[in-house]
């Protein structure tokens, strides 16, 4: 939220992010994703433990116009392979 950039937006096991930090980090990552070709109809696999990085990545993928595909870090390798290949 632009009106309260110093307010806490995310509280996670690995720390906290303010709205300003969340916006800055997700926008920076979104620019990298767009430069790498992510856009509408792009699916981006995200394999993160729950935390601030996961929230930033989700916001960045959505801001880039793509869709995110959650992959649980503890998934069996065969399942990860199937999800990535689909």
N, C-alpha and C positions, 0 to 999 in steps of 0.2 A: 504494500500500500504506500503510495507516494506521500500521503499525508502524515504517516508515522514511520519513517524509515528506521528509527532507532528502537521501535517496539519489537519484542521477540515474536518471530513468526514460526520457528521450529524449535522444539525441544526434543532431543534424541539422546540415546545412550552415549553418543560420542561428543555431545556438546549442544550448543544453541546457535541459531542464526537469527539475525534481525531481518526485517523486511528488506532493508537496503542491501545487506550482505547476500541474501537469497537472490534478489534481483540482479545484482552485479555478477555473481558467480553463474547463475543460470543463463544470463544474457551472453556472457563470455563463451560459455560452452555451446550455446545455441549458434553463435557465429562460427565456431569451429565445425560444428555439425553441418551447417549450411555449406561451408567451404568444402567439406568432404562429400557433398552431394545429397545430404539428407533433405527431404522436402515431402510434399504430399505423396502419398502412396509408399513412403519409405517406412519400413519396420526396423526398429532399433532394439536389439536385445539388451536388457539391463540385468546384470547379475551382481547384486549388492546385498550386504548385510543391512539391516534397517539402521538408518542414520542420516546425517546431514547430506552426505554425498548422494545417497539415493534420492532424496527430495530434490536436490539441485539437478540431478540427471533427468528425472521425470519432467520437471519444469522446462529444462532445456530442449528435450526431445519434442515436447508439445509446442514450444515456442518456435522451433525450426519447421514446424508443419508436419512432422512425422508422427508415428504412433509408437508407443513403447510396448515391448513384450517382456513381462517380468519372468525372470529365470531364477528360481530359488538356488542360493549358493550350495545348499546341501543336496541338490538333485543328483540322481545317479548319472554318470557320464552318458549312458545311452539315451536318457531322456533329454539331456542338454543337446546332444547331437541331433536328435529328432526335431527338437524345437528350432534349432538353428538352421537345419536343412529345409524346413517347411516354409 
